[in-house]
Amino acid sequence: LKTEVDRKGLEEEMADRYGKIPEPVEMLLEIAELKQLSQELGVDGIVAGEDSVKITFDSVKTRVDARRLIQLIQQDRRLTLSPPVRLMVNTKGLEGRTLLLALKQILGRLR
C-alpha cells in the first residue's frame, strides 16, 4: 500500500469478497499505513516501550521540518525530543488501534 487510496481500494475489495473486515486485518492495514507514512517522513525506526514509543528519524533522510516538529511538541504534552533525533511519545493509556491511530496522527501532522 503506497497511498491512502490504495488502502481504501483494498478495503473495498476485501469487504466485497469476504464481508466485514475483522479487527486483526484492520490493524494490519493501519500498520501498513503507518509504515508508509514513516518511510515518507524519513523515520528510521519506531520502538514501543511500556508507556512510551520512541520514533527515531534518520538525520540525513528525514523530511520533517524542525520548526514544525518543535511546534508540535509545544502543542502536545505527550511529546518530547530526545537526542540525537528521537521523538518520544507518552502512550500511557493507549493500546491497540487507539495507539496506532495516535501515532499516525502525530506523524501525519509532521507531513
N, C-alpha and C positions, 0 to 999 in steps of 0.2 A: 504494500500500500504506500504509494508515494504522495497522495494528496487526500484531502478530506472527501473529495468527490469519488475517488477510488473506494474509500471505505464505505460511503453511502451506497455505492453501486453493489459492492459485495454484500452488504447487509440486506439490500433489497432482493438480490438473487438468492441468498440463503433463506430468507423468510419465504420467498415464493416457492422454493423447492421443499423446504423442511418445516415450515411453520415458524412459530415464535422461537426466537434465538435464545438459547439458555444463557444464564448469567456467566458461566465459565467462558463461553465463547465471546460474550460481550467484553469480558475482562481482557481476553486475548486481543481483541480489536483495539481496546483502549491502550494496551501496552504497545501494540504496533504503531499506533498514532503518536504515543509519547516518544518512541524510538525515532520516528521520522522527524518530529519536531526537534529532538535533541541533536540529531545529525545536522539539521538545517542551521541550528544555532552554534554549532561547534562545541557541543558538550562532549567531554572526554569520558565521563562516567557518572553513574547515579548509584549511590550505595545507601541502602536503608539500614538504619540502626533501630534501637528500641523506641526512642522518642524523637528521632530526627532523621532527615535524609540529607546526604551530602551530595551536592551537584558540583562536579569538577569541570571547569572549562579548559579547553586546550588553548593555551596562551597565544599560540600562533594562528590557529584556525577559527577561533571564536568570532562570531559576527554580532556579538552583543555590544551595544553602545554602553560604555562605562557610566555615562551620565544617567541613562535610563535605568541601569542596574541600581545605582545609588538612590535614585528617586523611588524605585520600587521598594528598596529596603527601608527607606524612611516612611513609606506609606503602610507597610505590612510588618507588624511586630513579630511575626513568626520567622522573619528572615534576618540572617546575619551574614557578614562576609568574613571569611577566614583565609589567611594567606596560604599559598600564593594566589590561587584563583578559584576559591571554593565558596559556593553559596550554601549556607546551612539553613535548612527548613525545619522548624519545630513542628513535628507531626503528632504531638500528643493528642490523643482522642480521635485520630484519623486512622482508618484502615480500609483495606479492600478498595472498592470502587471509589469511595469518597477520597481516599488518599491519591489515587491516580488522577482523578479529576482536579484536585487541588494542585498537583504538580503540573498538569497540563495547563491550568490557568496561569500559574506563575510563569512558566516558560513561554506561554502564548503572549503574555504581557511584555516579554523581552523581545519579541519578534519585531 
